[in-house]
Amino acid sequence: MKDIFEVLRTKQAQQAKIAKEIELLQQAADKLREVAHLMGDSDDDGSVLGEVDETPEASMAAKASAQGGAKPGKSAPRWP
């Protein structure tokens, strides 16, 4: 049978670790919110994607991947 104080210390250590992880995730979410407008869809002429000059090879590769160049079920997960 385990000592109740040992179990309590273990649970408190786990709780402290999870609390620290939550704090770090909240900080990361705050930083992501700061740059989310750069990653979102925008109709403005000043959007980041509007400033990129595509080479013919890059546009052909983008079209190929959009037409199903990737294998179904093998694609990378997308962020919401």
N, C-alpha and C positions, 0 to 999 in steps of 0.2 A: 504494500500500500504506500502511495506517495505521500510525502509530507505536504500538508496543506499550504504551508508558507512557501515551499518550493514551487508549487503549482501557481500560487498567487504571484510570485516574482516573475515566473515565466510569462504569465498572461499580461502582466504590467509591461514587461519588455516588448512583447508583441504589440501591445496597444501603443506604446511610445513609437515603435518603428512605423506602424501604420499611420499614426498622426503626422510623423515627419514626411512620409510619402504623400499624404494628402496635401500638406503645406507646399511641397515642391510642385505637385501637379497644379495647385491653384496658382502658383507663381508662373508656371509655364503657360497656363491658360490666359493669364493677364497679358503676358508678352505676346501671345498669339493674337489676342484681340487687337493689340496695337497695330499689327501688320495685316490683319484680315482684309482690310479694304484694298490692299495691294494684290491679294490673291483672288478676290471675288470678281464676278462678271460685272463689267462696267460699260456703259454706253458713251462715256466721256472720251474725247479725243486725246486726253492726256493719260490714258491708261498705259500701264507698263507694257502690256503685250502689243499695243499699237506702235511702240517705238522700236520693235525688233524687225530688222530686215531679214526676211527668209531667203535662203539660197534655193535654187530649183531642186536640189537634192533633198533638202530638209522638207520642203513642201510636198514632194513626192512621197517621202517616207511617212509624213503625217497622213496623207490621203490613203496610203496603203494600210496603215494601222487602223484608220477609221473604217475601212471597208472590210475589216475582219481578218487582218493579218495575224492577229493574236489567236492562239488556240483557246477554244472555249473551256472554261473551268481552270485555266492555268494562269489567269491574269493576276496581277498584284492587287491586294486589297486597297480600296480607296477610302480616304478620309471623308467623314460626313461634312 
